[in-house]
Amino acid sequence: MKKLLILGAGTAGTIMANKLAPALNKNEWQITLVDEDDKHYYQPGFLFIPFNIYTKEDVIKAKRDFFPAGIEVEMSAIEQIQPEVNKVKLGNGKVLTYDFLIVATGSKVHPEETEGLKNGAWRQNIFDFYTIEGACALQNFLKYWEGGKMVINIVEMPIKCPVAPLEFSFLADWWFTDQGIRDKVDIQFVTPLPGAFTKPKAAQLLGDFLEKKNIHLVPEFSVGRVESDNNKIVSWDEREIDYDVLVTVPTNMGAQVIANSGMGDDLNFIPTEPHTLKSKKYDNVFVIGDATDLPSSKAGSVAHFQADILYENILRAIDGRKLVGGFDGHANCFIESGFGKGLLIDFNYDVEPLPGKYPLPGVGPFSLLQETKMNHWGKMMFRWVYWNLLLKGSKLPIEAQMAMAGKRQ
Ligand SMILES: Cc1cc2nc3c(=O)[nH]c(=O)nc-3n(C[C@H](O)[C@H](O)[C@H](O)COP(=O)(O)OP(=O)(O)OC[C@H]3O[C@@H](n4cnc5c(N)ncnc54)[C@H](O)[C@@H]3O)c2cc1C
């Protein structure tokens, strides 16, 4: 039997297993999927937990419920990839071999990378919402908070779902208004970027949104340390911002196993060919989702678009054919803006988010870069789509490559 090994059964690894299992001849190919955690987290739902919109139960399901029939599953830590000899060492003592490898080990937040961030105040008045534990602790804190200064801070880029901290700020504005304490809360959005977002046109619009909602934007602030005894974040150039509660998006890094295997950059992201998704170094290794070093957004929607191209390229690689360079960096994201409304952005490596309409057969069109109720419902519908269609690798009426139809230049 020839072996296809998939490391990581999160969004991207699960989609790939579901797409490839029916496509490969079961008498010739054995697919093995490895993950250390038996729970699947719907991470976009973490955003809603602090504001009591979702509960923990809404965002967790058993991973196995989403695996296709006929594949091998190893529930174990992955300790080391040895790409020179096509082997992977697992924490349970097994050594797996492969003909082709797909790395889908994702990314995680690392608060310990910033001096002082994880001191005694961690989860007392310093919280993250990028983990289930952080989102639930923040929910509990906000339930009793009577107001003060809330600082929402991105430590450094890249982060997964780069719009999530903005969405958190917009929802905070709505939540405190709803609780009747908005006048007692000062919200500041502190970012290392020159504006509210990575892309200039969207950054301008989202910056205007922050202003309209009386959220103070502090750009170009790169946190060097946190003085949690004094409730202050301090930048590398010694500027200080004080807070009563700090909502942090800590440094995002690829999995530790990537560092253990000598396969990553400084942040453990794997050098990946931007259009084919093949490892830059190894011809039988492919990378998908948050694990890549690509400048595309680290998002579930992106993993889904990448999966269409990677599926084709794995089949081509097996047949010894030339790979297709079909991934264009396409990202598509609803941005919750509070008060039951949202925006939608759609972009790729070359085209920044543009205004206009986003056609979607049977459901759309949605409005691009414009606040509507319909976009809010699109965001809320995404959870159903994620569990029922996206993870299963079903065909969605959205093309992997970005389309210009409906967009205004
Ligand atoms: C707060 C928040 C909001 C978000 N909002 C959105 C949104 O609105 N829209 C959107 O499209 N995306 C959103 N995302 C991003 C999205 O969730 C991720 O980009 C997506 O899940 C990445 O998929 P992945 O498969 O690359 O990684 P993951 O889904 O994280 O999977 C990685 C898997 O690898 C496993 N793994 C890692 N290392 C090891 C090891 N050593 N041994 C064994 N197993 C290992 C992990 O257990 C995990 O199951 C959001 C994320 C967050 C945190």
PDBQT file of the ligand as one rigid body, heavy atoms in Angstrom, charges set to zero:
ROOT
HETATM    1  C1  LIG A 501     -11.144  34.070  17.427  1.00  0.00    +0.000 C 
HETATM    2  C2  LIG A 501     -11.033  33.511  16.039  1.00  0.00    +0.000 A 
HETATM    3  C3  LIG A 501     -11.930  33.927  15.066  1.00  0.00    +0.000 A 
HETATM    4  C4  LIG A 501     -11.854  33.410  13.779  1.00  0.00    +0.000 A 
HETATM    5  N1  LIG A 501     -12.767  33.821  12.842  1.00  0.00    +0.000 NA
HETATM    6  C5  LIG A 501     -12.740  33.299  11.598  1.00  0.00    +0.000 A 
HETATM    7  C6  LIG A 501     -13.741  33.659  10.629  1.00  0.00    +0.000 A 
HETATM    8  O1  LIG A 501     -14.654  34.427  10.913  1.00  0.00    +0.000 OA
HETATM    9  N2  LIG A 501     -13.652  33.112   9.398  1.00  0.00    +0.000 N 
HETATM   10  C7  LIG A 501     -12.659  32.235   9.053  1.00  0.00    +0.000 A 
HETATM   11  O2  LIG A 501     -12.641  31.764   7.909  1.00  0.00    +0.000 OA
HETATM   12  N3  LIG A 501     -11.681  31.885   9.939  1.00  0.00    +0.000 NA
HETATM   13  C8  LIG A 501     -11.713  32.383  11.206  1.00  0.00    +0.000 A 
HETATM   14  N4  LIG A 501     -10.753  32.015  12.126  1.00  0.00    +0.000 N 
HETATM   15  C9  LIG A 501      -9.557  31.262  11.689  1.00  0.00    +0.000 C 
HETATM   16  C10 LIG A 501      -9.775  29.767  11.503  1.00  0.00    +0.000 C 
HETATM   17  O3  LIG A 501     -10.375  29.190  12.628  1.00  0.00    +0.000 OA
HETATM   18  C11 LIG A 501      -8.419  29.105  11.234  1.00  0.00    +0.000 C 
HETATM   19  O4  LIG A 501      -7.729  29.826  10.235  1.00  0.00    +0.000 OA
HETATM   20  C12 LIG A 501      -8.578  27.674  10.749  1.00  0.00    +0.000 C 
HETATM   21  O5  LIG A 501      -9.167  26.901  11.754  1.00  0.00    +0.000 OA
HETATM   22  C13 LIG A 501      -7.208  27.090  10.380  1.00  0.00    +0.000 C 
HETATM   23  O6  LIG A 501      -7.317  25.735  10.064  1.00  0.00    +0.000 OA
HETATM   24  P1  LIG A 501      -6.036  24.781  10.204  1.00  0.00    +0.000 P 
HETATM   25  O7  LIG A 501      -6.504  23.428   9.829  1.00  0.00    +0.000 OA
HETATM   26  O8  LIG A 501      -4.898  25.374   9.488  1.00  0.00    +0.000 OA
HETATM   27  O9  LIG A 501      -5.661  24.816  11.752  1.00  0.00    +0.000 OA
HETATM   28  P2  LIG A 501      -6.513  24.237  12.970  1.00  0.00    +0.000 P 
HETATM   29  O10 LIG A 501      -7.961  24.172  12.625  1.00  0.00    +0.000 OA
HETATM   30  O11 LIG A 501      -6.129  25.045  14.156  1.00  0.00    +0.000 OA
HETATM   31  O12 LIG A 501      -6.010  22.726  13.124  1.00  0.00    +0.000 OA
HETATM   32  C14 LIG A 501      -4.702  22.373  13.487  1.00  0.00    +0.000 C 
HETATM   33  C15 LIG A 501      -4.756  20.977  14.098  1.00  0.00    +0.000 C 
HETATM   34  O13 LIG A 501      -3.432  20.471  14.253  1.00  0.00    +0.000 OA
HETATM   35  C16 LIG A 501      -3.361  19.789  15.483  1.00  0.00    +0.000 C 
HETATM   36  N5  LIG A 501      -1.962  19.774  15.924  1.00  0.00    +0.000 N 
HETATM   37  C17 LIG A 501      -1.088  20.812  15.940  1.00  0.00    +0.000 A 
HETATM   38  N6  LIG A 501       0.104  20.392  16.404  1.00  0.00    +0.000 NA
HETATM   39  C18 LIG A 501      -0.012  19.088  16.692  1.00  0.00    +0.000 A 
HETATM   40  C19 LIG A 501       0.881  18.108  17.214  1.00  0.00    +0.000 A 
HETATM   41  N7  LIG A 501       2.157  18.384  17.508  1.00  0.00    +0.000 N 
HETATM   42  N8  LIG A 501       0.421  16.868  17.395  1.00  0.00    +0.000 NA
HETATM   43  C20 LIG A 501      -0.862  16.520  17.066  1.00  0.00    +0.000 A 
HETATM   44  N9  LIG A 501      -1.746  17.400  16.570  1.00  0.00    +0.000 NA
HETATM   45  C21 LIG A 501      -1.328  18.679  16.379  1.00  0.00    +0.000 A 
HETATM   46  C22 LIG A 501      -4.268  20.574  16.419  1.00  0.00    +0.000 C 
HETATM   47  O14 LIG A 501      -4.693  19.786  17.513  1.00  0.00    +0.000 OA
HETATM   48  C23 LIG A 501      -5.408  20.976  15.495  1.00  0.00    +0.000 C 
HETATM   49  O15 LIG A 501      -6.469  20.055  15.528  1.00  0.00    +0.000 OA
HETATM   50  C24 LIG A 501     -10.826  32.479  13.449  1.00  0.00    +0.000 A 
HETATM   51  C25 LIG A 501      -9.923  32.051  14.435  1.00  0.00    +0.000 A 
HETATM   52  C26 LIG A 501     -10.024  32.556  15.711  1.00  0.00    +0.000 A 
HETATM   53  C27 LIG A 501      -9.043  32.066  16.771  1.00  0.00    +0.000 C 
ENDROOT
TORSDOF 0
